[in-house]
Amino acid sequence: MRYVIIGNGAAGNAAAAAIRARDPGGEVLIFTDEPIAAYYRPLIVNLLEDGPDQDIFFSRGTGSPDNAGLHLGKSIVALDPHLHQVTLQDGQPLAYDRLLLATGAAAILPEIPGLPGPGAYVLRTMKDAQDIARAARQAKNIVVIGAGRVGLKAAIALKHRGLEVTLVEQGPYPAPMQFDEISGEIVGQALEAAGLRLLMGQTVTSVTRADGRISSATLANGSVLPAEMVIAAAGVRPRMALAQQAGLAVDRGILVDRRLRTSAPDIFAAGDAVETTDLVSSENLVSGLWTNAVEMGRVAGSNMAGAAREYPGALGVLNSLELAGIPTVAIGVTIPRPDGNYEIYQSRRGPNYRKLVFQEGRLVGALLVGDIDGAGVYAGLIRGGAKIAKPGEALNHPRASLASRLFGHLAAAPRTSP
């Protein structure tokens, strides 16, 4: 049996390990267009500070199995589901018995006049991080577009280098996809105290260049920001070109069933390119989280090798960030819709803030700022979908006693999988 995996990231390598566990004798071939072996992508922002040894990004848990064939810097340019065949960049055809699309996502460079060109960067790959770190040695002023996870981490790292960093975010506060007004206020104040300039509710409308180099960025309100570099942290887009070329069903991402099979026989998909289901809301979701990609890869790989596992869905929000010395954790539904029949419990004590979101007695979201005790228990309860008889008691218990007090109130109604 020949298994071909397109993508050497979290999903692809988790799938390779799962295949190898079930089928030790099968041939596993992994293809990636990156020239280096798999690395732990969430850590690449540390390269912006020119500090860590690159060895910290590579580990056995991150890479492909030793007995898999890894082909670096080799793209797959065509896929024919009818012939069970892919075409390599040099035109060579390669047959497969089972195929996994783990093509990931690409960072978005916004269509802003003057932005494309030298001095404009995204942060998605190790090469991106290395390029930014190199360019930052010659810069003084940097504008970061987008105050989500990537933008915040990049801004903080560059500020640590002594640069003047301005964060421009169209939302009302940092990370508006996971923070609410209270948490955004706490984090925003801490970021400003650390020396970052925050411009919330603003957008960059143009970038000015002199002799080809960036000299400034102009905002929608007419303000002009000095800048030698602009980093776009405006999100990612699933890499679906190969799936589309092959005629596979796609929407916001590659469409799959509960076993992560695509619309074509013997082709599976996993990771950031896939449209799956939100574990909490049961709505369609394209997840960009490493942990979700790993679990999808494990399920897809097992099924490619003959199992019949179902993927239960992804947590749309599962983030742990330390921002300007303040730890934060966001899990599940942290910004509930007004029409969702949610119960919300909140507590703030200075820079410490807790918010739990319940729906029909089930914990579906947790947002912790400052004091993050109990975060792991909250995550387990959200994943398990268990009912809690006295949800208000869950808000401020410390980690040491939280588990016993919560699990004593669990109702016996199991969650129905989406």
Phi, psi and omega in degrees: 000128178252123177252125177248128180243124178258105183125130184243033179260207185300312183290314183298316181285327174295321177295318180299317179295321180292321177297313183297326179293327182266332184225079184299335184265354181289157178269122180245119180240128182242130180240136178218145176276353175281146184276357181238161181291168185303143179222165183277097188303320182301343182268354189296337179299335179296337179293338181295338179269003180058027187259295195287151171292139184296343180299336182293343182273348184245132178207164180297326180290339181270324188276183181277158178301149182300328184262028172253147178275110183258125182244103183275147177063028181235114181271150168262123187255347180207153180222128178240099182296331182288322178272356187052056188212142171244163178240127179281168184298336178271007178091355182286130176278153179217123180277152176223156170263319175227141183231140174241127171266106176236054191280351173073208183222160178243142178293145181267127170260110185302151178277079181247125180307130178087349185288310184300139178130186181304138179092351178254131187222155164243169181229094180228324184243169177297323178297319176304313182296318179295320179295319179295316180299320180293314182292329183295339179295337182253007185250161174237318183243129181231135174252128176251123180265112180107121180250043170276197183304310184294314181298318180296313181295320179295316181298316180295317180298318181288328176295324177300337178275000179090012180274157174273114187241129176244125177262126179246120184227130181285341176282173185282346181201169182300149176046057185292350177281345180229334179266148172260189186298319183290310180295322178297323178295314181298311182293318180300317179297321179293320179295318179293323177295333178277359174104000178279145174262122181251126174240096183269153181069027182231159175226151174273126183257338178198159177236132180260140179236150174231121185055037177085349182259146179293134178239335180194166175232137182252136181265168181298332180274006178093350179296145179244125182253127174295139181197136170258343179222147172231127177250122179267117176241060189257022177101183182230164179232129179304140178272099187244004188303317181295318178296319179294318179299326182276358179080019178284155180289128179222158171220251173287337175211184176291129183277136181223163173267189184295340177262011177067029172272140176278189180283356180251143179300138173067014174244125179245166177214148182204154174098205190291347180271356191258141170266118183235203184242138175289127184299328184269310187267346184067011177276159177294146189209138166250111186265140175248021185266138181302314184297321177295320180296320179298313182293321176299318179299318180298316180293313181298315180298318178300317182289327175299329182264014171111358178282178178224051182276148175249140177272122187285345184121167185251153169277119182297328178233124175204082187232140173232114183228143168252119185240115180052042177085359180253116177287142177223147175223132176229129184223130172070221183277102178257339177238080185291146176290146180298334183263016187264005178057052182259151168252132184238130177241129184227151176209129176232132175226094183064235180276001178262129185219137177228140177217124175244137181243126180242150173221118182055041177081358180258137175287121182241351179200149177216134178229117184237132178228129181084276178273108183250017177304137178088002183301318180296322178293317177302316181298318179296320179293322179294315179297321183284341179064025182282150177276145179240122187292325182235076187299329181298333181287346184280350194290312191240015178287135176292165186301322186300326184249354187297314185300311183294322182288322180287312185292341174289343182254004183293133175275167187271005182277113180285155179285141172272124183296142179293000000 
